[in-house]
Amino acid sequence: MATKVMNFKMEETDILDMKQVAAVFNMTVTDILKKGAKEYVEKLKRDPFYRLTVNVQEASAEESEEILSEIDNLSDDDLTIASTKRFTV
């Protein structure tokens, strides 16, 4: 798998905090960031909004509002995935 470089800004105090934690656990700050980002993305992918809209590539503002409205009215039972089917239009 290819590795790419990314730059981003963080508060200096957060960076120092991560450096301190990384040193205690004999890790790099990169290891902490990669693990944290991976766990957060996995959490977001379990979110009902993501699960119901991931296959919608381009939706208008009206369609997006309709989807969000429907999601708000769903129960936990409604959100249980029983099966999945993919089709191309």
MDTraj code that builds the backbone (N, CA, C; nanometers):
import mdtraj as md
import numpy as np

residues = "MET ALA THR LYS VAL MET ASN PHE LYS MET GLU GLU THR ASP ILE LEU ASP MET LYS GLN VAL ALA ALA VAL PHE ASN MET THR VAL THR ASP ILE LEU LYS LYS GLY ALA LYS GLU TYR VAL GLU LYS LEU LYS ARG ASP PRO PHE TYR ARG LEU THR VAL ASN VAL GLN GLU ALA SER ALA GLU GLU SER GLU GLU ILE LEU SER GLU ILE ASP ASN LEU SER ASP ASP ASP LEU THR ILE ALA SER THR LYS ARG PHE THR VAL".split()
xyz = np.array([
    [0.0845, -0.1171, 0.0000],
    [0.0000, 0.0000, 0.0000],
    [0.0893, 0.1238, 0.0000],
    [0.0532, 0.2219, -0.0797],
    [0.1314, 0.3444, -0.0905],
    [0.1127, 0.4314, 0.0340],
    [0.2173, 0.5016, 0.0693],
    [0.2126, 0.5948, 0.1816],
    [0.2259, 0.7356, 0.1258],
    [0.1421, 0.8257, 0.1751],
    [0.1466, 0.9650, 0.1323],
    [0.1688, 1.0540, 0.2534],
    [0.2170, 1.1740, 0.2281],
    [0.2448, 1.2706, 0.3332],
    [0.1310, 1.3716, 0.3400],
    [0.0947, 1.4103, 0.4636],
    [-0.0102, 1.5093, 0.4835],
    [0.0365, 1.6078, 0.5897],
    [0.0094, 1.7339, 0.5677],
    [0.0412, 1.8372, 0.6659],
    [-0.0881, 1.8914, 0.7245],
    [-0.0893, 1.9192, 0.8541],
    [-0.2039, 1.9828, 0.9174],
    [-0.1558, 2.0585, 1.0406],
    [-0.2408, 2.1483, 1.0878],
    [-0.2048, 2.2316, 1.2021],
    [-0.2776, 2.1838, 1.3265],
    [-0.2070, 2.1916, 1.4394],
    [-0.2642, 2.1580, 1.5699],
    [-0.2141, 2.2592, 1.6717],
    [-0.2877, 2.2682, 1.7799],
    [-0.2445, 2.3542, 1.8906],
    [-0.1125, 2.3002, 1.9454],
    [-0.0225, 2.3908, 1.9805],
    [0.1086, 2.3511, 2.0310],
    [0.0970, 2.2664, 2.1577],
    [0.0035, 2.2998, 2.2441],
    [-0.0124, 2.2230, 2.3685],
    [-0.0544, 2.0788, 2.3390],
    [-0.1384, 2.0586, 2.2356],
    [-0.1788, 1.9229, 2.1985],
    [-0.0609, 1.8430, 2.1443],
    [0.0242, 1.9091, 2.0675],
    [0.1429, 1.8430, 2.0127],
    [0.2377, 1.8023, 2.1251],
    [0.2598, 1.8929, 2.2184],
    [0.3484, 1.8614, 2.3315],
    [0.2921, 1.7476, 2.4157],
    [0.1611, 1.7471, 2.4336],
    [0.0952, 1.6403, 2.5083],
    [0.1153, 1.5055, 2.4391],
    [0.0978, 1.5036, 2.3076],
    [0.1177, 1.3789, 2.2324],
    [0.2624, 1.3325, 2.2383],
    [0.3554, 1.4266, 2.2308],
    [0.4973, 1.3903, 2.2387],
    [0.5290, 1.3254, 2.3733],
    [0.4713, 1.3804, 2.4794],
    [0.4952, 1.3261, 2.6131],
    [0.4383, 1.1840, 2.6250],
    [0.3155, 1.1656, 2.5781],
    [0.2522, 1.0328, 2.5825],
    [0.3312, 0.9347, 2.4960],
    [0.3715, 0.9766, 2.3776],
    [0.4467, 0.8897, 2.2870],
    [0.5779, 0.8447, 2.3507],
    [0.6460, 0.9366, 2.4189],
    [0.7731, 0.9021, 2.4833],
    [0.7531, 0.7986, 2.5933],
    [0.6473, 0.8136, 2.6720],
    [0.6204, 0.7191, 2.7811],
    [0.5954, 0.5786, 2.7263],
    [0.5223, 0.5705, 2.6151],
    [0.4881, 0.4401, 2.5579],
    [0.5834, 0.3955, 2.4479],
    [0.6961, 0.4671, 2.4327],
    [0.7969, 0.4330, 2.3331],
    [0.7345, 0.4230, 2.1935],
    [0.6549, 0.5229, 2.1597],
    [0.5882, 0.5298, 2.0301],
    [0.6300, 0.6605, 1.9619],
    [0.5879, 0.6756, 1.8370],
    [0.6055, 0.8038, 1.7691],
    [0.4719, 0.8772, 1.7708],
    [0.4773, 1.0073, 1.7527],
    [0.3549, 1.0861, 1.7428],
    [0.2756, 1.0401, 1.6207],
    [0.3447, 1.0025, 1.5143],
    [0.2776, 0.9511, 1.3944],
    [0.1956, 0.8270, 1.4274],
    [0.2529, 0.7366, 1.5092],
    [0.1781, 0.6164, 1.5486],
    [0.0491, 0.6533, 1.6215],
    [0.0581, 0.7496, 1.7119],
    [-0.0595, 0.7928, 1.7878],
    [-0.1645, 0.8514, 1.6944],
    [-0.1218, 0.9393, 1.6041],
    [-0.2157, 1.0030, 1.5116],
    [-0.2806, 0.9027, 1.4178],
    [-0.2021, 0.8090, 1.3646],
    [-0.2569, 0.7091, 1.2727],
    [-0.3595, 0.6204, 1.3423],
    [-0.3260, 0.5756, 1.4629],
    [-0.4181, 0.4887, 1.5367],
    [-0.5454, 0.5646, 1.5745],
    [-0.5289, 0.6880, 1.6225],
    [-0.6447, 0.7687, 1.6604],
    [-0.7347, 0.7991, 1.5417],
    [-0.6755, 0.8352, 1.4289],
    [-0.7540, 0.8659, 1.3094],
    [-0.8274, 0.7421, 1.2601],
    [-0.7605, 0.6277, 1.2614],
    [-0.8234, 0.5037, 1.2152],
    [-0.9437, 0.4680, 1.3036],
    [-0.9267, 0.4771, 1.4351],
    [-1.0371, 0.4454, 1.5267],
    [-1.1541, 0.5420, 1.5077],
    [-1.1245, 0.6702, 1.4856],
    [-1.2302, 0.7697, 1.4691],
    [-1.3061, 0.7479, 1.3380],
    [-1.2345, 0.7178, 1.2304],
    [-1.3000, 0.6918, 1.1017],
    [-1.3882, 0.5676, 1.1114],
    [-1.3410, 0.4630, 1.1790],
    [-1.4226, 0.3425, 1.1972],
    [-1.5498, 0.3757, 1.2756],
    [-1.5386, 0.4613, 1.3759],
    [-1.6557, 0.5033, 1.4537],
    [-1.7542, 0.5789, 1.3648],
    [-1.7038, 0.6700, 1.2844],
    [-1.7908, 0.7466, 1.1954],
    [-1.8606, 0.6569, 1.0932],
    [-1.7920, 0.5545, 1.0473],
    [-1.8522, 0.4631, 0.9498],
    [-1.9666, 0.3821, 1.0094],
    [-1.9705, 0.3682, 1.1410],
    [-2.0816, 0.2980, 1.2068],
    [-2.2008, 0.3896, 1.2304],
    [-2.1822, 0.5189, 1.2108],
    [-2.2896, 0.6166, 1.2313],
    [-2.4011, 0.5926, 1.1288],
    [-2.5269, 0.5980, 1.1736],
    [-2.6387, 0.5746, 1.0813],
    [-2.6386, 0.6684, 0.9603],
    [-2.6031, 0.7938, 0.9787],
    [-2.6008, 0.8869, 0.8654],
    [-2.5051, 0.8379, 0.7581],
    [-2.3854, 0.7971, 0.7984],
    [-2.2878, 0.7478, 0.7011],
    [-2.3389, 0.6218, 0.6328],
    [-2.3888, 0.5286, 0.7117],
    [-2.4344, 0.4005, 0.6568],
    [-2.5472, 0.4190, 0.5559],
    [-2.6317, 0.5188, 0.5765],
    [-2.7449, 0.5388, 0.4869],
    [-2.7140, 0.6298, 0.3680],
    [-2.6060, 0.7047, 0.3748],
    [-2.5769, 0.7987, 0.2664],
    [-2.4470, 0.7702, 0.1932],
    [-2.3717, 0.6702, 0.2332],
    [-2.2414, 0.6440, 0.1727],
    [-2.2515, 0.6174, 0.0224],
    [-2.3592, 0.5598, -0.0236],
    [-2.3742, 0.5278, -0.1651],
    [-2.4381, 0.6409, -0.2452],
    [-2.4735, 0.7505, -0.1808],
    [-2.5321, 0.8654, -0.2495],
    [-2.4171, 0.9581, -0.2880],
    [-2.3801, 0.9568, -0.4145],
    [-2.2644, 1.0344, -0.4588],
    [-2.2954, 1.1839, -0.4685],
    [-2.4067, 1.2171, -0.5299],
    [-2.4403, 1.3578, -0.5478],
    [-2.5868, 1.3778, -0.5137],
    [-2.6122, 1.4475, -0.4067],
    [-2.7497, 1.4756, -0.3658],
    [-2.7668, 1.6267, -0.3539],
    [-2.8828, 1.6752, -0.3938],
    [-2.9115, 1.8183, -0.3810],
    [-2.9336, 1.8504, -0.2338],
    [-2.9388, 1.9775, -0.2021],
    [-2.9645, 2.0203, -0.0640],
    [-3.0996, 1.9677, -0.0171],
    [-3.1982, 1.9700, -0.1065],
    [-3.3323, 1.9208, -0.0719],
    [-3.3291, 1.7704, -0.0446],
    [-3.2576, 1.6949, -0.1281],
    [-3.2466, 1.5504, -0.1077],
    [-3.1728, 1.5189, 0.0219],
    [-3.0665, 1.5923, 0.0504],
    [-2.9909, 1.5723, 0.1741],
    [-3.0780, 1.5989, 0.2959],
    [-3.1571, 1.7060, 0.2910],
    [-3.2471, 1.7385, 0.4021],
    [-3.3499, 1.6285, 0.4224],
    [-3.4001, 1.5739, 0.3123],
    [-3.4977, 1.4651, 0.3200],
    [-3.4346, 1.3407, 0.3837],
    [-3.3128, 1.3098, 0.3442],
    [-3.2420, 1.1935, 0.4006],
    [-3.2220, 1.2127, 0.5512],
    [-3.1758, 1.3314, 0.5907],
    [-3.1531, 1.3579, 0.7329],
    [-3.2824, 1.3500, 0.8123],
    [-3.3892, 1.3972, 0.7565],
    [-3.5195, 1.3910, 0.8230],
    [-3.5616, 1.2461, 0.8443],
    [-3.5426, 1.1644, 0.7428],
    [-3.5777, 1.0220, 0.7534],
    [-3.4905, 0.9531, 0.8588],
    [-3.3635, 0.9861, 0.8616],
    [-3.2720, 0.9249, 0.9587],
    [-3.3141, 0.9591, 1.1010],
    [-3.3524, 1.0831, 1.1242],
    [-3.3940, 1.1258, 1.2584],
    [-3.5140, 1.0477, 1.3090],
    [-3.5967, 0.9983, 1.2196],
    [-3.7188, 0.9270, 1.2584],
    [-3.7005, 0.7756, 1.2700],
    [-3.5804, 0.7255, 1.2468],
    [-3.5565, 0.5807, 1.2510],
    [-3.5262, 0.5331, 1.3926],
    [-3.5713, 0.4132, 1.4237],
    [-3.5387, 0.3507, 1.5523],
    [-3.4124, 0.2663, 1.5349],
    [-3.3589, 0.2140, 1.6451],
    [-3.2419, 0.1265, 1.6367],
    [-3.2724, 0.0022, 1.5539],
    [-3.3942, -0.0517, 1.5669],
    [-3.4332, -0.1679, 1.4866],
    [-3.4335, -0.1342, 1.3378],
    [-3.4784, -0.0129, 1.3044],
    [-3.4794, 0.0291, 1.1641],
    [-3.3378, 0.0371, 1.1075],
    [-3.2413, 0.0681, 1.1933],
    [-3.1042, 0.0886, 1.1478],
    [-3.0237, -0.0405, 1.1368],
    [-3.0811, -0.1521, 1.1798],
    [-3.0128, -0.2801, 1.1691],
    [-3.0123, -0.3226, 1.0231],
    [-2.8940, -0.3514, 0.9704],
    [-2.8830, -0.3906, 0.8305],
    [-2.9108, -0.5403, 0.8200],
    [-3.0168, -0.5745, 0.7484],
    [-3.0547, -0.7139, 0.7292],
    [-2.9872, -0.7716, 0.6065],
    [-2.9731, -0.6923, 0.5036],
    [-2.9055, -0.7351, 0.3824],
    [-2.8669, -0.6121, 0.3028],
    [-2.7754, -0.6305, 0.2101],
    [-2.7358, -0.5194, 0.1242],
    [-2.7383, -0.5651, -0.0204],
    [-2.7743, -0.4747, -0.1098],
    [-2.7753, -0.5023, -0.2516],
    [-2.7171, -0.3796, -0.3219],
    [-2.6337, -0.4013, -0.4191],
    [-2.5769, -0.2917, -0.4960],
    [-2.6242, -0.3024, -0.6396],
    [-2.6551, -0.1891, -0.6968],
    [-2.6931, -0.1871, -0.8368],
    [-2.6445, -0.0574, -0.8989],
    [-2.6220, -0.0624, -1.0272],
    [-2.5736, 0.0541, -1.1012],
    [-2.6850, 0.1044, -1.1897],
    [-2.7058, 0.2351, -1.1834],
    [-2.8113, 0.2962, -1.2650],
    [-2.7491, 0.3602, -1.3866],
])
top = md.Topology()
chain = top.add_chain()
for i, resn in enumerate(residues, 1):
    res = top.add_residue(resn, chain, resSeq=i)
    for name in ("N", "CA", "C"):
        top.add_atom(name, md.element.get_by_symbol(name[0]), res)
traj = md.Trajectory(xyz[None], top)
